[in-house]
Amino acid sequence: MTSVRLPKELEQKLDSLAEAKNCSRSAIIKEALMAYVEQEENLSEPFIVGEPLFGNYGSGTGGNSVSYKAKLRDKLARKHNKPISY
């Protein structure tokens, strides 16, 4: 068993929440601690932290990295007025 001292304001909010949810303060604290521990465990894995962001800010065009050299060659050729040869 673990005891925790809470500031009066937080204790009042906890009481109000427990009453609104019709459950005990202990149940709310357990739920909050489980969520916190899970979140902290996930922070140690960078992929999990960034997963929601992967792919959200792309250009929308696929194959950019594959055709990069060809695009760069074309740009340089146009800039220097040289014929394009592959």
C-alpha positions, 0 to 999 in steps of 0.5 A, spaced: 500 500 500 502 506 498 500 513 501 500 520 497 499 527 499 495 531 494 494 539 494 487 541 497 485 543 490 487 537 486 484 532 492 477 536 491 478 535 483 479 528 484 473 528 489 469 531 483 471 527 478 470 520 482 463 523 484 461 524 476 464 517 474 461 514 480 467 510 482 472 511 488 478 516 488 483 510 488 480 507 481 481 514 478 488 514 481 490 507 479 487 508 472 492 515 471 498 511 474 497 505 469 496 510 463 502 514 465 507 508 466 505 505 459 506 512 456 513 512 460 515 505 457 513 507 450 517 513 450 523 509 451 522 506 444 523 512 439 519 508 433 513 508 437 514 516 439 514 518 432 509 513 429 503 517 429 508 523 425 511 518 420 508 520 413 504 525 415 508 531 412 511 528 405 510 531 398 505 526 396 509 524 390 512 517 391 519 515 388 523 522 389 529 518 392 529 513 387 529 518 381 533 524 385 539 523 380 536 523 374 532 530 376 538 533 378 542 531 372 536 534 368 536 541 372 543 542 371 543 540 364 538 546 363 541 551 367 548 550 363 544 549 357 547 542 355 544 537 352 541 531 356 545 525 356 544 518 360 
